[in-house]
Amino acid sequence: MGAAIYHSGTCTGSTVNSQVTRKHIEIFARIFFTFFRHKGRMEQAESSRSSDRKRLDLLVKGRSRSRPIFVEVIDVSEGGCKVKGGHGFARVGESILLRIDGVHTPVGKFVWVDGRYAGIAFEGKMHPAVVDFLHNENARKKEQKKAGKAA
């Protein structure tokens, strides 16, 4: 494979020989800088976390804006969780109450929203044993499903 060389609006090389437009460069730059902006935000958030996150991947029911809402809890910690929902399901600053595997979380607020993903910070803290229980119970249920499919 040959290396592509950019020179005065044209990209040349043994594998690429096409006109590169200003639009292509703008799109590439936008994607490139968006990636690093999000990467920096995630690294900053991870370094400022007061507790470890536990992976869940569990569909749960909650209440936001006085209406029921269904979200997938991606991970949970003592101080909050990351959720995935439909487009426009949340706005920064809104309150939410979740019930994960029968356990009511403290009231939370959406602190960031990025497309279908959002971060929730709990107003109180969940006990570390409760977080561990939710994680272990979810892992146990997944193992039972796998064993049931294999049998």
Phi and psi in radians as a Rosetta constraint file:
Dihedral C 1 N 2 CA 2 C 2 CIRCULARHARMONIC -1.568 0.35
Dihedral N 2 CA 2 C 2 N 3 CIRCULARHARMONIC 2.771 0.35
Dihedral C 2 N 3 CA 3 C 3 CIRCULARHARMONIC -1.467 0.35
Dihedral N 3 CA 3 C 3 N 4 CIRCULARHARMONIC 2.456 0.35
Dihedral C 3 N 4 CA 4 C 4 CIRCULARHARMONIC -1.562 0.35
Dihedral N 4 CA 4 C 4 N 5 CIRCULARHARMONIC 2.442 0.35
Dihedral C 4 N 5 CA 5 C 5 CIRCULARHARMONIC -2.135 0.35
Dihedral N 5 CA 5 C 5 N 6 CIRCULARHARMONIC 2.288 0.35
Dihedral C 5 N 6 CA 6 C 6 CIRCULARHARMONIC -1.682 0.35
Dihedral N 6 CA 6 C 6 N 7 CIRCULARHARMONIC 2.165 0.35
Dihedral C 6 N 7 CA 7 C 7 CIRCULARHARMONIC -2.571 0.35
Dihedral N 7 CA 7 C 7 N 8 CIRCULARHARMONIC 2.027 0.35
Dihedral C 7 N 8 CA 8 C 8 CIRCULARHARMONIC 0.789 0.35
Dihedral N 8 CA 8 C 8 N 9 CIRCULARHARMONIC 0.895 0.35
Dihedral C 8 N 9 CA 9 C 9 CIRCULARHARMONIC 1.512 0.35
Dihedral N 9 CA 9 C 9 N 10 CIRCULARHARMONIC 0.007 0.35
Dihedral C 9 N 10 CA 10 C 10 CIRCULARHARMONIC -2.162 0.35
Dihedral N 10 CA 10 C 10 N 11 CIRCULARHARMONIC 2.362 0.35
Dihedral C 10 N 11 CA 11 C 11 CIRCULARHARMONIC -1.813 0.35
Dihedral N 11 CA 11 C 11 N 12 CIRCULARHARMONIC 2.093 0.35
Dihedral C 11 N 12 CA 12 C 12 CIRCULARHARMONIC -2.148 0.35
Dihedral N 12 CA 12 C 12 N 13 CIRCULARHARMONIC 2.691 0.35
Dihedral C 12 N 13 CA 13 C 13 CIRCULARHARMONIC 2.919 0.35
Dihedral N 13 CA 13 C 13 N 14 CIRCULARHARMONIC 3.043 0.35
Dihedral C 13 N 14 CA 14 C 14 CIRCULARHARMONIC -1.229 0.35
Dihedral N 14 CA 14 C 14 N 15 CIRCULARHARMONIC -0.463 0.35
Dihedral C 14 N 15 CA 15 C 15 CIRCULARHARMONIC -1.825 0.35
Dihedral N 15 CA 15 C 15 N 16 CIRCULARHARMONIC -0.330 0.35
Dihedral C 15 N 16 CA 16 C 16 CIRCULARHARMONIC -2.210 0.35
Dihedral N 16 CA 16 C 16 N 17 CIRCULARHARMONIC 2.250 0.35
Dihedral C 16 N 17 CA 17 C 17 CIRCULARHARMONIC -2.585 0.35
Dihedral N 17 CA 17 C 17 N 18 CIRCULARHARMONIC 1.334 0.35
Dihedral C 17 N 18 CA 18 C 18 CIRCULARHARMONIC -2.508 0.35
Dihedral N 18 CA 18 C 18 N 19 CIRCULARHARMONIC 2.795 0.35
Dihedral C 18 N 19 CA 19 C 19 CIRCULARHARMONIC -1.284 0.35
Dihedral N 19 CA 19 C 19 N 20 CIRCULARHARMONIC 2.163 0.35
Dihedral C 19 N 20 CA 20 C 20 CIRCULARHARMONIC -1.698 0.35
Dihedral N 20 CA 20 C 20 N 21 CIRCULARHARMONIC 2.114 0.35
Dihedral C 20 N 21 CA 21 C 21 CIRCULARHARMONIC -1.662 0.35
Dihedral N 21 CA 21 C 21 N 22 CIRCULARHARMONIC 2.877 0.35
Dihedral C 21 N 22 CA 22 C 22 CIRCULARHARMONIC -1.012 0.35
Dihedral N 22 CA 22 C 22 N 23 CIRCULARHARMONIC -0.607 0.35
Dihedral C 22 N 23 CA 23 C 23 CIRCULARHARMONIC -1.095 0.35
Dihedral N 23 CA 23 C 23 N 24 CIRCULARHARMONIC -0.746 0.35
Dihedral C 23 N 24 CA 24 C 24 CIRCULARHARMONIC -1.046 0.35
Dihedral N 24 CA 24 C 24 N 25 CIRCULARHARMONIC -0.745 0.35
Dihedral C 24 N 25 CA 25 C 25 CIRCULARHARMONIC -1.151 0.35
Dihedral N 25 CA 25 C 25 N 26 CIRCULARHARMONIC -0.737 0.35
Dihedral C 25 N 26 CA 26 C 26 CIRCULARHARMONIC -1.094 0.35
Dihedral N 26 CA 26 C 26 N 27 CIRCULARHARMONIC -0.732 0.35
Dihedral C 26 N 27 CA 27 C 27 CIRCULARHARMONIC -1.122 0.35
Dihedral N 27 CA 27 C 27 N 28 CIRCULARHARMONIC -0.800 0.35
Dihedral C 27 N 28 CA 28 C 28 CIRCULARHARMONIC -1.051 0.35
Dihedral N 28 CA 28 C 28 N 29 CIRCULARHARMONIC -0.799 0.35
Dihedral C 28 N 29 CA 29 C 29 CIRCULARHARMONIC -1.090 0.35
Dihedral N 29 CA 29 C 29 N 30 CIRCULARHARMONIC -0.709 0.35
Dihedral C 29 N 30 CA 30 C 30 CIRCULARHARMONIC -1.103 0.35
Dihedral N 30 CA 30 C 30 N 31 CIRCULARHARMONIC -0.795 0.35
Dihedral C 30 N 31 CA 31 C 31 CIRCULARHARMONIC -1.120 0.35
Dihedral N 31 CA 31 C 31 N 32 CIRCULARHARMONIC -0.795 0.35
Dihedral C 31 N 32 CA 32 C 32 CIRCULARHARMONIC -1.035 0.35
Dihedral N 32 CA 32 C 32 N 33 CIRCULARHARMONIC -0.876 0.35
Dihedral C 32 N 33 CA 33 C 33 CIRCULARHARMONIC -1.266 0.35
Dihedral N 33 CA 33 C 33 N 34 CIRCULARHARMONIC -0.560 0.35
Dihedral C 33 N 34 CA 34 C 34 CIRCULARHARMONIC -1.110 0.35
Dihedral N 34 CA 34 C 34 N 35 CIRCULARHARMONIC -0.753 0.35
Dihedral C 34 N 35 CA 35 C 35 CIRCULARHARMONIC -0.998 0.35
Dihedral N 35 CA 35 C 35 N 36 CIRCULARHARMONIC -0.869 0.35
Dihedral C 35 N 36 CA 36 C 36 CIRCULARHARMONIC -1.249 0.35
Dihedral N 36 CA 36 C 36 N 37 CIRCULARHARMONIC -0.520 0.35
Dihedral C 36 N 37 CA 37 C 37 CIRCULARHARMONIC -1.137 0.35
Dihedral N 37 CA 37 C 37 N 38 CIRCULARHARMONIC -0.805 0.35
Dihedral C 37 N 38 CA 38 C 38 CIRCULARHARMONIC -1.178 0.35
Dihedral N 38 CA 38 C 38 N 39 CIRCULARHARMONIC -0.674 0.35
Dihedral C 38 N 39 CA 39 C 39 CIRCULARHARMONIC -1.072 0.35
Dihedral N 39 CA 39 C 39 N 40 CIRCULARHARMONIC -0.768 0.35
Dihedral C 39 N 40 CA 40 C 40 CIRCULARHARMONIC -1.120 0.35
Dihedral N 40 CA 40 C 40 N 41 CIRCULARHARMONIC -0.695 0.35
Dihedral C 40 N 41 CA 41 C 41 CIRCULARHARMONIC -1.142 0.35
Dihedral N 41 CA 41 C 41 N 42 CIRCULARHARMONIC -0.722 0.35
Dihedral C 41 N 42 CA 42 C 42 CIRCULARHARMONIC -1.163 0.35
Dihedral N 42 CA 42 C 42 N 43 CIRCULARHARMONIC -0.735 0.35
Dihedral C 42 N 43 CA 43 C 43 CIRCULARHARMONIC -1.109 0.35
Dihedral N 43 CA 43 C 43 N 44 CIRCULARHARMONIC -0.694 0.35
Dihedral C 43 N 44 CA 44 C 44 CIRCULARHARMONIC -1.141 0.35
Dihedral N 44 CA 44 C 44 N 45 CIRCULARHARMONIC -0.753 0.35
Dihedral C 44 N 45 CA 45 C 45 CIRCULARHARMONIC -1.118 0.35
Dihedral N 45 CA 45 C 45 N 46 CIRCULARHARMONIC -0.725 0.35
Dihedral C 45 N 46 CA 46 C 46 CIRCULARHARMONIC -1.157 0.35
Dihedral N 46 CA 46 C 46 N 47 CIRCULARHARMONIC -0.654 0.35
Dihedral C 46 N 47 CA 47 C 47 CIRCULARHARMONIC -1.270 0.35
Dihedral N 47 CA 47 C 47 N 48 CIRCULARHARMONIC -0.400 0.35
Dihedral C 47 N 48 CA 48 C 48 CIRCULARHARMONIC -1.671 0.35
Dihedral N 48 CA 48 C 48 N 49 CIRCULARHARMONIC 0.041 0.35
Dihedral C 48 N 49 CA 49 C 49 CIRCULARHARMONIC -1.222 0.35
Dihedral N 49 CA 49 C 49 N 50 CIRCULARHARMONIC 2.469 0.35
Dihedral C 49 N 50 CA 50 C 50 CIRCULARHARMONIC -1.641 0.35
Dihedral N 50 CA 50 C 50 N 51 CIRCULARHARMONIC -0.198 0.35
Dihedral C 50 N 51 CA 51 C 51 CIRCULARHARMONIC -2.610 0.35
Dihedral N 51 CA 51 C 51 N 52 CIRCULARHARMONIC 2.799 0.35
Dihedral C 51 N 52 CA 52 C 52 CIRCULARHARMONIC -1.288 0.35
Dihedral N 52 CA 52 C 52 N 53 CIRCULARHARMONIC 2.593 0.35
Dihedral C 52 N 53 CA 53 C 53 CIRCULARHARMONIC -1.603 0.35
Dihedral N 53 CA 53 C 53 N 54 CIRCULARHARMONIC 2.503 0.35
Dihedral C 53 N 54 CA 54 C 54 CIRCULARHARMONIC -2.027 0.35
Dihedral N 54 CA 54 C 54 N 55 CIRCULARHARMONIC 2.270 0.35
Dihedral C 54 N 55 CA 55 C 55 CIRCULARHARMONIC -1.228 0.35
Dihedral N 55 CA 55 C 55 N 56 CIRCULARHARMONIC 2.397 0.35
Dihedral C 55 N 56 CA 56 C 56 CIRCULARHARMONIC -2.172 0.35
Dihedral N 56 CA 56 C 56 N 57 CIRCULARHARMONIC -0.942 0.35
Dihedral C 56 N 57 CA 57 C 57 CIRCULARHARMONIC 0.913 0.35
Dihedral N 57 CA 57 C 57 N 58 CIRCULARHARMONIC 1.110 0.35
Dihedral C 57 N 58 CA 58 C 58 CIRCULARHARMONIC -2.368 0.35
Dihedral N 58 CA 58 C 58 N 59 CIRCULARHARMONIC 2.261 0.35
Dihedral C 58 N 59 CA 59 C 59 CIRCULARHARMONIC -1.356 0.35
Dihedral N 59 CA 59 C 59 N 60 CIRCULARHARMONIC 2.206 0.35
Dihedral C 59 N 60 CA 60 C 60 CIRCULARHARMONIC -2.333 0.35
Dihedral N 60 CA 60 C 60 N 61 CIRCULARHARMONIC 2.832 0.35
Dihedral C 60 N 61 CA 61 C 61 CIRCULARHARMONIC -1.847 0.35
Dihedral N 61 CA 61 C 61 N 62 CIRCULARHARMONIC 2.470 0.35
Dihedral C 61 N 62 CA 62 C 62 CIRCULARHARMONIC -2.510 0.35
Dihedral N 62 CA 62 C 62 N 63 CIRCULARHARMONIC -3.046 0.35
Dihedral C 62 N 63 CA 63 C 63 CIRCULARHARMONIC -2.312 0.35
Dihedral N 63 CA 63 C 63 N 64 CIRCULARHARMONIC 2.266 0.35
Dihedral C 63 N 64 CA 64 C 64 CIRCULARHARMONIC -2.519 0.35
Dihedral N 64 CA 64 C 64 N 65 CIRCULARHARMONIC 2.424 0.35
Dihedral C 64 N 65 CA 65 C 65 CIRCULARHARMONIC 0.939 0.35
Dihedral N 65 CA 65 C 65 N 66 CIRCULARHARMONIC 0.682 0.35
Dihedral C 65 N 66 CA 66 C 66 CIRCULARHARMONIC 1.036 0.35
Dihedral N 66 CA 66 C 66 N 67 CIRCULARHARMONIC 0.499 0.35
Dihedral C 66 N 67 CA 67 C 67 CIRCULARHARMONIC -2.415 0.35
Dihedral N 67 CA 67 C 67 N 68 CIRCULARHARMONIC 2.662 0.35
Dihedral C 67 N 68 CA 68 C 68 CIRCULARHARMONIC -1.226 0.35
Dihedral N 68 CA 68 C 68 N 69 CIRCULARHARMONIC 2.569 0.35
Dihedral C 68 N 69 CA 69 C 69 CIRCULARHARMONIC -2.470 0.35
Dihedral N 69 CA 69 C 69 N 70 CIRCULARHARMONIC 2.416 0.35
Dihedral C 69 N 70 CA 70 C 70 CIRCULARHARMONIC -1.959 0.35
Dihedral N 70 CA 70 C 70 N 71 CIRCULARHARMONIC 2.190 0.35
Dihedral C 70 N 71 CA 71 C 71 CIRCULARHARMONIC -2.362 0.35
Dihedral N 71 CA 71 C 71 N 72 CIRCULARHARMONIC 2.752 0.35
Dihedral C 71 N 72 CA 72 C 72 CIRCULARHARMONIC -1.701 0.35
Dihedral N 72 CA 72 C 72 N 73 CIRCULARHARMONIC 2.107 0.35
Dihedral C 72 N 73 CA 73 C 73 CIRCULARHARMONIC -1.441 0.35
Dihedral N 73 CA 73 C 73 N 74 CIRCULARHARMONIC 2.001 0.35
Dihedral C 73 N 74 CA 74 C 74 CIRCULARHARMONIC -1.371 0.35
Dihedral N 74 CA 74 C 74 N 75 CIRCULARHARMONIC -0.858 0.35
Dihedral C 74 N 75 CA 75 C 75 CIRCULARHARMONIC -2.621 0.35
Dihedral N 75 CA 75 C 75 N 76 CIRCULARHARMONIC 2.842 0.35
Dihedral C 75 N 76 CA 76 C 76 CIRCULARHARMONIC -2.465 0.35
Dihedral N 76 CA 76 C 76 N 77 CIRCULARHARMONIC 2.591 0.35
Dihedral C 76 N 77 CA 77 C 77 CIRCULARHARMONIC -2.427 0.35
Dihedral N 77 CA 77 C 77 N 78 CIRCULARHARMONIC -3.129 0.35
Dihedral C 77 N 78 CA 78 C 78 CIRCULARHARMONIC -1.082 0.35
Dihedral N 78 CA 78 C 78 N 79 CIRCULARHARMONIC -0.564 0.35
Dihedral C 78 N 79 CA 79 C 79 CIRCULARHARMONIC -1.788 0.35
Dihedral N 79 CA 79 C 79 N 80 CIRCULARHARMONIC -0.068 0.35
Dihedral C 79 N 80 CA 80 C 80 CIRCULARHARMONIC 2.989 0.35
Dihedral N 80 CA 80 C 80 N 81 CIRCULARHARMONIC -2.936 0.35
Dihedral C 80 N 81 CA 81 C 81 CIRCULARHARMONIC -2.739 0.35
Dihedral N 81 CA 81 C 81 N 82 CIRCULARHARMONIC 2.883 0.35
Dihedral C 81 N 82 CA 82 C 82 CIRCULARHARMONIC -1.926 0.35
Dihedral N 82 CA 82 C 82 N 83 CIRCULARHARMONIC 2.299 0.35
Dihedral C 82 N 83 CA 83 C 83 CIRCULARHARMONIC -2.226 0.35
Dihedral N 83 CA 83 C 83 N 84 CIRCULARHARMONIC 2.809 0.35
Dihedral C 83 N 84 CA 84 C 84 CIRCULARHARMONIC -2.235 0.35
Dihedral N 84 CA 84 C 84 N 85 CIRCULARHARMONIC 2.292 0.35
Dihedral C 84 N 85 CA 85 C 85 CIRCULARHARMONIC -2.481 0.35
Dihedral N 85 CA 85 C 85 N 86 CIRCULARHARMONIC -2.934 0.35
Dihedral C 85 N 86 CA 86 C 86 CIRCULARHARMONIC -1.306 0.35
Dihedral N 86 CA 86 C 86 N 87 CIRCULARHARMONIC 2.828 0.35
Dihedral C 86 N 87 CA 87 C 87 CIRCULARHARMONIC -1.020 0.35
Dihedral N 87 CA 87 C 87 N 88 CIRCULARHARMONIC 2.331 0.35
Dihedral C 87 N 88 CA 88 C 88 CIRCULARHARMONIC 1.331 0.35
Dihedral N 88 CA 88 C 88 N 89 CIRCULARHARMONIC 0.285 0.35
Dihedral C 88 N 89 CA 89 C 89 CIRCULARHARMONIC -1.310 0.35
Dihedral N 89 CA 89 C 89 N 90 CIRCULARHARMONIC -0.289 0.35
Dihedral C 89 N 90 CA 90 C 90 CIRCULARHARMONIC -2.565 0.35
Dihedral N 90 CA 90 C 90 N 91 CIRCULARHARMONIC 2.737 0.35
Dihedral C 90 N 91 CA 91 C 91 CIRCULARHARMONIC -2.305 0.35
Dihedral N 91 CA 91 C 91 N 92 CIRCULARHARMONIC 2.516 0.35
Dihedral C 91 N 92 CA 92 C 92 CIRCULARHARMONIC -0.997 0.35
Dihedral N 92 CA 92 C 92 N 93 CIRCULARHARMONIC 2.324 0.35
Dihedral C 92 N 93 CA 93 C 93 CIRCULARHARMONIC 1.711 0.35
Dihedral N 93 CA 93 C 93 N 94 CIRCULARHARMONIC -0.274 0.35
Dihedral C 93 N 94 CA 94 C 94 CIRCULARHARMONIC -1.272 0.35
Dihedral N 94 CA 94 C 94 N 95 CIRCULARHARMONIC 2.574 0.35
Dihedral C 94 N 95 CA 95 C 95 CIRCULARHARMONIC -1.536 0.35
Dihedral N 95 CA 95 C 95 N 96 CIRCULARHARMONIC 2.663 0.35
Dihedral C 95 N 96 CA 96 C 96 CIRCULARHARMONIC -2.593 0.35
Dihedral N 96 CA 96 C 96 N 97 CIRCULARHARMONIC 2.562 0.35
Dihedral C 96 N 97 CA 97 C 97 CIRCULARHARMONIC -2.187 0.35
Dihedral N 97 CA 97 C 97 N 98 CIRCULARHARMONIC 2.198 0.35
Dihedral C 97 N 98 CA 98 C 98 CIRCULARHARMONIC -1.977 0.35
Dihedral N 98 CA 98 C 98 N 99 CIRCULARHARMONIC 2.706 0.35
Dihedral C 98 N 99 CA 99 C 99 CIRCULARHARMONIC -2.227 0.35
Dihedral N 99 CA 99 C 99 N 100 CIRCULARHARMONIC 1.848 0.35
Dihedral C 99 N 100 CA 100 C 100 CIRCULARHARMONIC -1.818 0.35
Dihedral N 100 CA 100 C 100 N 101 CIRCULARHARMONIC 2.011 0.35
Dihedral C 100 N 101 CA 101 C 101 CIRCULARHARMONIC 0.886 0.35
Dihedral N 101 CA 101 C 101 N 102 CIRCULARHARMONIC 0.721 0.35
Dihedral C 101 N 102 CA 102 C 102 CIRCULARHARMONIC 1.475 0.35
Dihedral N 102 CA 102 C 102 N 103 CIRCULARHARMONIC -0.056 0.35
Dihedral C 102 N 103 CA 103 C 103 CIRCULARHARMONIC -1.806 0.35
Dihedral N 103 CA 103 C 103 N 104 CIRCULARHARMONIC 2.140 0.35
Dihedral C 103 N 104 CA 104 C 104 CIRCULARHARMONIC -1.377 0.35
Dihedral N 104 CA 104 C 104 N 105 CIRCULARHARMONIC 2.243 0.35
Dihedral C 104 N 105 CA 105 C 105 CIRCULARHARMONIC -1.433 0.35
Dihedral N 105 CA 105 C 105 N 106 CIRCULARHARMONIC 2.846 0.35
Dihedral C 105 N 106 CA 106 C 106 CIRCULARHARMONIC -1.090 0.35
Dihedral N 106 CA 106 C 106 N 107 CIRCULARHARMONIC 2.757 0.35
Dihedral C 106 N 107 CA 107 C 107 CIRCULARHARMONIC -1.011 0.35
Dihedral N 107 CA 107 C 107 N 108 CIRCULARHARMONIC 2.413 0.35
Dihedral C 107 N 108 CA 108 C 108 CIRCULARHARMONIC -2.199 0.35
Dihedral N 108 CA 108 C 108 N 109 CIRCULARHARMONIC 2.932 0.35
Dihedral C 108 N 109 CA 109 C 109 CIRCULARHARMONIC -2.251 0.35
Dihedral N 109 CA 109 C 109 N 110 CIRCULARHARMONIC 2.465 0.35
Dihedral C 109 N 110 CA 110 C 110 CIRCULARHARMONIC -1.239 0.35
Dihedral N 110 CA 110 C 110 N 111 CIRCULARHARMONIC 2.103 0.35
Dihedral C 110 N 111 CA 111 C 111 CIRCULARHARMONIC -1.799 0.35
Dihedral N 111 CA 111 C 111 N 112 CIRCULARHARMONIC -0.353 0.35
Dihedral C 111 N 112 CA 112 C 112 CIRCULARHARMONIC -2.670 0.35
Dihedral N 112 CA 112 C 112 N 113 CIRCULARHARMONIC 2.599 0.35
Dihedral C 112 N 113 CA 113 C 113 CIRCULARHARMONIC -2.374 0.35
Dihedral N 113 CA 113 C 113 N 114 CIRCULARHARMONIC 2.268 0.35
Dihedral C 113 N 114 CA 114 C 114 CIRCULARHARMONIC -2.399 0.35
Dihedral N 114 CA 114 C 114 N 115 CIRCULARHARMONIC 1.612 0.35
Dihedral C 114 N 115 CA 115 C 115 CIRCULARHARMONIC 1.177 0.35
Dihedral N 115 CA 115 C 115 N 116 CIRCULARHARMONIC -2.084 0.35
Dihedral C 115 N 116 CA 116 C 116 CIRCULARHARMONIC -1.575 0.35
Dihedral N 116 CA 116 C 116 N 117 CIRCULARHARMONIC -0.026 0.35
Dihedral C 116 N 117 CA 117 C 117 CIRCULARHARMONIC -1.883 0.35
Dihedral N 117 CA 117 C 117 N 118 CIRCULARHARMONIC 2.616 0.35
Dihedral C 117 N 118 CA 118 C 118 CIRCULARHARMONIC -2.635 0.35
Dihedral N 118 CA 118 C 118 N 119 CIRCULARHARMONIC 2.659 0.35
Dihedral C 118 N 119 CA 119 C 119 CIRCULARHARMONIC -1.892 0.35
Dihedral N 119 CA 119 C 119 N 120 CIRCULARHARMONIC 2.367 0.35
Dihedral C 119 N 120 CA 120 C 120 CIRCULARHARMONIC -2.050 0.35
Dihedral N 120 CA 120 C 120 N 121 CIRCULARHARMONIC 2.261 0.35
Dihedral C 120 N 121 CA 121 C 121 CIRCULARHARMONIC -1.842 0.35
Dihedral N 121 CA 121 C 121 N 122 CIRCULARHARMONIC 2.167 0.35
Dihedral C 121 N 122 CA 122 C 122 CIRCULARHARMONIC -1.300 0.35
Dihedral N 122 CA 122 C 122 N 123 CIRCULARHARMONIC 2.531 0.35
Dihedral C 122 N 123 CA 123 C 123 CIRCULARHARMONIC -1.265 0.35
Dihedral N 123 CA 123 C 123 N 124 CIRCULARHARMONIC -0.521 0.35
Dihedral C 123 N 124 CA 124 C 124 CIRCULARHARMONIC -1.998 0.35
Dihedral N 124 CA 124 C 124 N 125 CIRCULARHARMONIC -2.994 0.35
Dihedral C 124 N 125 CA 125 C 125 CIRCULARHARMONIC -1.998 0.35
Dihedral N 125 CA 125 C 125 N 126 CIRCULARHARMONIC 2.530 0.35
Dihedral C 125 N 126 CA 126 C 126 CIRCULARHARMONIC -1.498 0.35
Dihedral N 126 CA 126 C 126 N 127 CIRCULARHARMONIC 2.527 0.35
Dihedral C 126 N 127 CA 127 C 127 CIRCULARHARMONIC -1.140 0.35
Dihedral N 127 CA 127 C 127 N 128 CIRCULARHARMONIC 2.447 0.35
Dihedral C 127 N 128 CA 128 C 128 CIRCULARHARMONIC -0.973 0.35
Dihedral N 128 CA 128 C 128 N 129 CIRCULARHARMONIC -0.580 0.35
Dihedral C 128 N 129 CA 129 C 129 CIRCULARHARMONIC -1.164 0.35
Dihedral N 129 CA 129 C 129 N 130 CIRCULARHARMONIC -0.588 0.35
Dihedral C 129 N 130 CA 130 C 130 CIRCULARHARMONIC -1.204 0.35
Dihedral N 130 CA 130 C 130 N 131 CIRCULARHARMONIC -0.744 0.35
Dihedral C 130 N 131 CA 131 C 131 CIRCULARHARMONIC -1.075 0.35
Dihedral N 131 CA 131 C 131 N 132 CIRCULARHARMONIC -0.794 0.35
Dihedral C 131 N 132 CA 132 C 132 CIRCULARHARMONIC -1.079 0.35
Dihedral N 132 CA 132 C 132 N 133 CIRCULARHARMONIC -0.726 0.35
Dihedral C 132 N 133 CA 133 C 133 CIRCULARHARMONIC -1.050 0.35
Dihedral N 133 CA 133 C 133 N 134 CIRCULARHARMONIC -0.831 0.35
Dihedral C 133 N 134 CA 134 C 134 CIRCULARHARMONIC -1.049 0.35
Dihedral N 134 CA 134 C 134 N 135 CIRCULARHARMONIC -0.768 0.35
Dihedral C 134 N 135 CA 135 C 135 CIRCULARHARMONIC -1.136 0.35
Dihedral N 135 CA 135 C 135 N 136 CIRCULARHARMONIC -0.833 0.35
Dihedral C 135 N 136 CA 136 C 136 CIRCULARHARMONIC -1.169 0.35
Dihedral N 136 CA 136 C 136 N 137 CIRCULARHARMONIC -0.679 0.35
Dihedral C 136 N 137 CA 137 C 137 CIRCULARHARMONIC -1.143 0.35
Dihedral N 137 CA 137 C 137 N 138 CIRCULARHARMONIC -0.725 0.35
Dihedral C 137 N 138 CA 138 C 138 CIRCULARHARMONIC -1.136 0.35
Dihedral N 138 CA 138 C 138 N 139 CIRCULARHARMONIC -0.736 0.35
Dihedral C 138 N 139 CA 139 C 139 CIRCULARHARMONIC -1.115 0.35
Dihedral N 139 CA 139 C 139 N 140 CIRCULARHARMONIC -0.696 0.35
Dihedral C 139 N 140 CA 140 C 140 CIRCULARHARMONIC -1.109 0.35
Dihedral N 140 CA 140 C 140 N 141 CIRCULARHARMONIC -0.752 0.35
Dihedral C 140 N 141 CA 141 C 141 CIRCULARHARMONIC -1.123 0.35
Dihedral N 141 CA 141 C 141 N 142 CIRCULARHARMONIC -0.673 0.35
Dihedral C 141 N 142 CA 142 C 142 CIRCULARHARMONIC -1.138 0.35
Dihedral N 142 CA 142 C 142 N 143 CIRCULARHARMONIC -0.700 0.35
Dihedral C 142 N 143 CA 143 C 143 CIRCULARHARMONIC -1.126 0.35
Dihedral N 143 CA 143 C 143 N 144 CIRCULARHARMONIC -0.692 0.35
Dihedral C 143 N 144 CA 144 C 144 CIRCULARHARMONIC -1.110 0.35
Dihedral N 144 CA 144 C 144 N 145 CIRCULARHARMONIC -0.693 0.35
Dihedral C 144 N 145 CA 145 C 145 CIRCULARHARMONIC -1.099 0.35
Dihedral N 145 CA 145 C 145 N 146 CIRCULARHARMONIC -0.775 0.35
Dihedral C 145 N 146 CA 146 C 146 CIRCULARHARMONIC -1.073 0.35
Dihedral N 146 CA 146 C 146 N 147 CIRCULARHARMONIC -0.772 0.35
Dihedral C 146 N 147 CA 147 C 147 CIRCULARHARMONIC -1.139 0.35
Dihedral N 147 CA 147 C 147 N 148 CIRCULARHARMONIC -0.645 0.35
Dihedral C 147 N 148 CA 148 C 148 CIRCULARHARMONIC -1.175 0.35
Dihedral N 148 CA 148 C 148 N 149 CIRCULARHARMONIC -0.644 0.35
Dihedral C 148 N 149 CA 149 C 149 CIRCULARHARMONIC -1.241 0.35
Dihedral N 149 CA 149 C 149 N 150 CIRCULARHARMONIC -0.605 0.35
Dihedral C 149 N 150 CA 150 C 150 CIRCULARHARMONIC -1.284 0.35
Dihedral N 150 CA 150 C 150 N 151 CIRCULARHARMONIC -0.453 0.35
